């Protein structure tokens, strides 16, 4: 039997972006409830797309106008994020020195891009969540080698040491480095992206629309139409199960 077209959502995110973290948790919750046929869920195919925020800023010409560049916006963003994380059931905060040279996530993005191609979708989701938690919860530095090694340590390892080493080796191959750059360039040229999270929504009819940020889910639900409702970032109070 031929499968009927379904709505699809592509979430482009970088684990250094707090608004990406909010969007990541919100969309994975709605998609999970949709798979379970819960009325508050969204019946969508969710594609997680790790991407390089720094590279996107360079392509879009927005590298010098991030909120953290202004001290007033920076202070407000730190306060706002505490409220938004609490509302979403997320533990964490923005590191005091964010952004800094120790927060370069290009290597992390290259690594996650390999996982996207070579591992199951739930592995990419779990590893991305663990890295978001490491950055915003533990304030670990993404530029340090130990940052990714947390994926195969602790009481709940997500990867074996062999899987981690293989993915790390593949991540620095020229073809993967080029792919990460090419995908950012395409995101800017095709969808007009200028920041993250960038969310590309596809109707079953084939129409697409782009949404920026973590506060557009009500509008996304409206655009998708009947059967899509937004009830806040914690549908079904899933935060206790994550």
C-alpha positions in Angstrom: 0.0 0.0 0.0 1.4 3.4 -1.0 2.1 5.7 2.0 0.1 8.9 2.0 2.0 12.1 2.2 2.6 13.4 5.7 3.5 16.8 7.2 7.2 17.0 7.8 9.3 19.3 10.0 13.1 19.9 9.6 14.7 21.4 12.6 18.1 23.0 12.0 20.0 23.4 15.3 23.3 24.0 16.9 23.8 22.8 20.5 25.4 26.2 21.4 22.0 27.9 20.8 19.7 28.1 23.8 16.7 28.8 21.6 17.6 25.7 19.6 17.5 23.7 22.8 14.0 24.9 23.5 12.8 24.1 19.9 14.5 20.7 20.0 12.7 19.7 23.2 9.4 21.1 22.1 9.3 19.5 18.7 10.6 16.1 19.8 7.9 16.0 22.5 5.1 16.8 20.1 6.4 14.3 17.5 6.8 11.6 20.2 3.2 12.1 21.3 2.1 12.1 17.6 3.8 8.7 17.1 1.9 7.4 20.2 -1.4 8.7 18.6 -2.0 11.0 21.6 -4.5 13.8 20.8 -2.0 16.5 22.0 0.7 15.3 19.7 1.6 16.3 16.1 1.4 13.7 13.3 4.6 14.7 11.6 7.9 13.3 10.4 10.5 15.2 12.4 13.9 15.4 10.8 16.7 16.6 13.1 19.3 18.6 11.1 22.5 19.5 13.1 24.0 22.5 11.4 26.9 25.0 12.0 25.5 28.3 13.5 28.9 30.0 13.1 29.0 29.0 9.4 25.4 30.2 8.9 26.2 33.6 10.4 29.1 34.0 8.0 27.1 33.0 4.9 24.2 35.2 6.0 26.4 38.1 7.1 24.9 38.2 10.6 28.0 37.2 12.6 28.3 40.6 14.3 24.7 41.2 15.3 24.0 38.4 17.7 22.1 39.4 20.9 25.0 38.7 23.2 27.1 41.4 21.5 25.0 44.0 23.3 25.4 44.1 27.1 21.7 44.9 27.7 20.4 42.3 25.4 23.0 39.8 26.9 21.7 40.4 30.4 18.1 40.1 29.4 18.7 36.9 27.4 20.3 35.3 30.5 17.3 36.2 32.6 14.8 35.3 30.0 16.4 31.9 29.4 16.0 30.9 33.0 12.3 31.5 32.7 11.9 29.8 29.4 13.9 26.7 30.5 11.8 26.5 33.7 8.6 26.7 31.7 9.9 23.9 29.4 11.0 21.7 32.2 14.7 22.1 31.2 17.4 22.3 33.8 20.2 24.7 32.9 21.3 28.2 32.1 23.5 30.1 29.7 27.2 29.9 30.7 28.3 33.3 32.1 31.0 33.6 29.4 28.8 32.6 26.5 29.8 33.0 23.7 33.5 32.5 23.9 36.3 30.8 21.9 35.8 27.7 24.1 32.3 27.4 22.8 33.2 26.6 19.2 30.8 23.8 18.1 32.0 23.1 14.6 33.6 19.8 15.5 30.4 18.8 17.4 28.2 19.6 14.4 30.5 17.6 12.1 30.2 14.7 14.6 26.4 14.9 14.8 26.2 15.1 11.1 27.9 11.7 10.8 25.5 10.3 13.4 22.6 11.6 11.4 23.7 9.6 8.3 25.0 6.4 10.0 22.9 5.9 13.1 19.2 5.5 13.9 17.2 8.6 14.4 16.7 8.0 18.1 20.5 7.9 18.6 20.9 11.3 17.0 18.1 12.6 19.2 19.5 11.1 22.4 23.1 12.3 21.7 21.9 15.8 20.8 19.9 16.0 24.0 22.9 14.8 26.0 25.2 17.5 24.5 22.6 20.2 25.0 22.5 19.1 28.7 26.3 19.1 28.9 26.5 22.7 27.6 23.6 24.3 29.3 23.4 22.1 32.4 27.0 21.3 33.2 28.5 24.3 31.3 31.1 22.0 29.7 33.2 23.4 26.9 32.3 22.0 23.4 35.8 22.7 22.2 37.4 20.1 24.6 37.7 16.5 23.6 36.0 15.3 26.8 32.8 17.0 25.7 31.9 14.3 23.2 33.3 11.5 25.3 30.4 11.9 27.8 28.3 10.1 25.1 30.0 6.8 26.0 30.5 7.2 29.7 28.4 7.3 32.9 25.6 5.0 33.9 23.7 5.5 30.7 26.2 5.5 27.8 24.6 6.3 24.4 27.5 5.1 22.2 30.2 2.5 22.6 33.8 3.8 22.6 34.2 2.2 19.1 31.2 4.0 17.8 32.4 7.3 19.2 35.9 6.8 17.7 34.6 5.8 14.3 32.2 8.8 14.2 35.0 11.2 15.2 37.3 9.8 12.5 34.6 10.1 9.9 33.6 13.6 11.0 36.9 15.2 10.0 37.0 13.7 6.5 37.0 16.3 3.8 33.7 15.1 2.4 31.9 15.6 5.7 33.5 19.0 6.3 32.4 20.1 2.9 28.9 18.7 3.4 28.4 20.8 6.6 29.4 23.9 4.8 27.3 23.1 1.7 24.2 22.5 3.8 24.5 25.8 5.6 24.9 27.6 2.3 21.9 25.9 0.9 19.8 26.7 4.0 20.6 30.4 3.6 20.1 30.4 -0.2 17.0 28.2 -0.4 15.2 29.1 2.8 16.6 32.5 3.7 18.0 31.4 7.0 19.9 33.9 9.2 19.9 32.2 12.6 18.9 29.1 14.6 16.8 27.3 15.3 15.6 27.4 11.7 12.5 25.3 11.1 11.3 24.3 7.7 7.8 22.9 7.6 6.4 20.9 4.7 2.7 20.4 4.2 1.5 17.1 2.7 0.7 19.1 -0.4 4.3 20.0 -0.9 4.1 23.6 0.2 6.9 24.8 2.5 7.4 27.6 5.0 10.2 28.6 7.2 10.1 29.7 10.8 12.8 31.2 13.0 13.1 30.8 16.7 11.5 28.9 19.5 8.4 30.9 19.9 6.6 30.2 16.6 5.0 26.9 17.3 1.5 28.4 17.6 1.9 29.8 14.1 3.4 26.6 12.8 0.3 24.7 14.1 -2.0 27.2 12.5 -0.1 27.0 9.2 -0.3 23.2 9.2 -4.0 23.4 9.7 -6.7 21.1 11.2 -5.4 18.5 13.7 -2.5 20.6 14.9 -2.8 22.5 18.1 0.0 24.0 20.3 -0.5 23.6 24.0 2.8 25.0 25.2 6.3 23.5 25.3 5.3 20.6 27.7 2.4 18.7 26.0 1.4 15.8 28.3 3.9 17.0 30.9 6.6 14.9 29.2 9.4 16.8 31.0 9.3 14.3 33.9 10.0 11.4 31.6 13.0 13.0 29.7 
